Amino acid sequence: MAFLIDGPNPDFAMRLHSARRQVDMTQAQLAERVGVDKRTISQYETGHMRPRKNTLYLLADALQMDFEVLKTGKSK
């Protein structure tokens, strides 16, 4: 199954998708940990939506990664 990013936020979408796969977590599991719907995670990963700052912190924490790296792809 191919992973398709067709939204306006492709860089963030790829970072999120890769980070989630790296920790072997499903979209549903990540959604539950962050407190959003699974469809929201899907929208983030296809590049159609970007999370708000507080949700981004929750995502980074759930994925055990640095907030700045998830947000921008670069560390401080």
C-alpha positions as CSV (number, residue, x, y, z in Angstrom):
1,M,0.0,0.0,0.0
2,A,1.4,3.3,-1.0
3,F,1.4,6.3,1.3
4,L,0.0,9.4,-0.4
5,I,0.6,12.9,0.6
6,D,-1.4,15.3,-1.5
7,G,-2.0,18.3,0.8
8,P,-0.3,21.6,1.3
9,N,1.9,20.4,4.3
10,P,4.0,17.6,2.8
11,D,7.1,18.0,4.9
12,F,5.3,17.9,8.2
13,A,3.1,15.0,7.0
14,M,6.2,12.9,6.2
15,R,7.9,13.7,9.5
16,L,4.7,12.7,11.4
17,H,4.1,9.5,9.4
18,S,7.8,8.4,9.6
19,A,7.9,9.1,13.4
20,R,4.7,7.2,14.0
21,R,5.9,4.2,12.0
22,Q,9.3,4.3,13.7
23,V,7.7,3.7,17.1
24,D,5.4,1.1,15.6
25,M,2.1,2.9,16.4
26,T,-1.1,2.9,14.5
27,Q,-3.0,6.1,13.7
28,A,-5.7,5.0,16.1
29,Q,-3.2,4.4,18.9
30,L,-1.6,7.8,18.3
31,A,-5.0,9.5,18.2
32,E,-6.0,7.9,21.5
33,R,-2.8,9.1,23.2
34,V,-3.2,12.6,21.9
35,G,-6.9,12.9,22.4
36,V,-8.0,13.4,18.8
37,D,-9.9,11.3,16.3
38,K,-8.1,8.8,14.1
39,R,-9.3,10.8,11.0
40,T,-7.5,13.8,12.4
41,I,-4.2,11.9,12.4
42,S,-4.9,10.8,8.9
43,Q,-5.5,14.4,7.8
44,Y,-2.2,15.4,9.4
45,E,-0.3,12.5,7.6
46,T,-1.8,13.4,4.2
47,G,-0.8,17.0,4.6
48,H,-4.3,18.4,4.7
49,M,-4.2,19.7,8.2
50,R,-1.5,20.9,10.7
51,P,-2.0,20.5,14.4
52,R,-2.3,23.4,16.8
53,K,0.7,24.0,19.0
54,N,-0.7,22.2,22.0
55,T,-1.6,19.2,19.9
56,L,1.9,19.3,18.4
57,Y,3.4,19.1,21.8
58,L,1.2,16.1,22.6
59,L,2.2,14.4,19.3
60,A,5.9,14.9,20.0
61,D,5.5,13.5,23.5
62,A,3.6,10.5,22.3
63,L,6.1,9.8,19.5
64,Q,9.0,10.3,21.9
65,M,10.6,13.0,19.8
66,D,11.7,16.6,20.1
67,F,9.0,19.2,19.5
68,E,11.1,21.3,17.2
69,V,12.2,18.3,15.1
70,L,8.6,17.3,14.6
71,K,7.5,20.9,13.9
72,T,10.3,22.0,11.6
73,G,12.5,19.1,10.8
74,K,15.4,20.8,12.6
75,S,16.6,20.8,16.2
76,K,17.3,24.1,18.0
